[in-house]
């Protein structure tokens, strides 16, 4: 008989009149990687908090290690033996690895250090116990927390959206380590928004929407066909004839470009196409961003915009716009109205007209169909996350640069938001704007891409056209 780690029975949680969890049922058993695929984010944060701590609920029961720890009748506000791995990582940056693992254990320090080396070797980890946590990558910090959970016999470890922050190569190592730790008796709840990612890693997967588990799949039922009934259709029929794109003209060229991390990189981007750069080691994206954003020049090689050296007249800065990761946090100005946010970059092309009423009326007339009443909002604090994403992308659409660079566009987005982002990228493409997607995991980028460039250790390793994306999926 399977040993149960946590069981949630008919959980309902209502906060400020909003039903966050709605008759939710969930069972996680020992020695499994249980996936939670969130179709939307509604209730996700509430569920994580409830698993970690016995907070008030309106109905239902929570059992942890077969003990009733929380119910609608009584709650103790006690913490369960659960560790969450997410960004920002929960380690003390100013301490060394060993001190974080054995926090506050000052007696017989040599004994604990010997233990630590033993477990590091046993699990095959590349961790230096004397290293300062502040000097570690996010991936290395994940390893430290997994090691700590293993040593401390933590009953349940929650991994939350970690693929947004570590490379494809590192994800394969994490996958291998999780399976090894499961064999050692550990249990994991793996939360993500992409079914292909969940299917690769998990033993079972629950689909959650609007605070309710709507389906649980065993690994024998993991398939695109099964999941299709519960997800949105992301497919976009991209033109696969490269000659069509090539005939539209080359808009950007890298010719033997090298930096500290980029090694002799050459490629062409055509007008109106979408190209994804998958950096499987997570080493070159920042350099590409800085090059395209004109923050520095390459050590060697040339960058050309429509056949002209980019150094002339600062061409890249004038013709390329960058949409950063999680753009609503830094690219939306809460103190400004919706229309002022939308028109923010107009002055870049038409000097002195940014605040002009005539320009704003013209923009309102053109973009009202995309925004509706939101366009007239003077206070954007109450706007939905989807409306804020509209602001970011349609601002670029209005400016109409030659190239839009999207950095990890699907990071942290639930299924509905990812679908919206794909539609917004398609709007840019329809206007003839070339789109470059920079990513460390493939996520849903292939639904909108014409080509995929795989970058490994700073070099372009492979190029795939849309008709050959299945070969990439098969090999990876």
Secondary structure, DSSP 8 states (H G I E B T S, - for coil): ---EEEEEEEEEEEETTEEEEEEEEEEEETT-EEEEEESS-TTHHHHHHHHHB----SEEEEEETTEEEEESS-B---B-SEEEE-SS--S-TTSBHHHHHTTT--TTHHHHHHHHHHHHHHHT----TTSBGGGS-HHHHHHHHHHHHHHTT-SEEEEESGGGTS-HHHHHHHHHHHHHHHHTT--EEEEES-HHHHHHH-SEEEEEETTEEEEEEEGGG-SHHHHHTTS----------HHHHHHT-EEEEEEEEE-SS--SEEEEEETT-EEEEEETTS-SHHHHHHHHTTSS--SEEEEEETTEETTGGGHHHHHEEEE-TTGGGTS--TTS-HHHHHTTTGGGTSTT-TT-HHHHHHHHHHHHHHHGGGGG-S--TT--HHHHHHHHHHHHHHHT-SEEEEESTTTT--HHHHHHHHHHHHHHHHTT-EEEEEESS-TTGGGT-SEEEEEETTEEEEEEEGGGHHHHHHH-
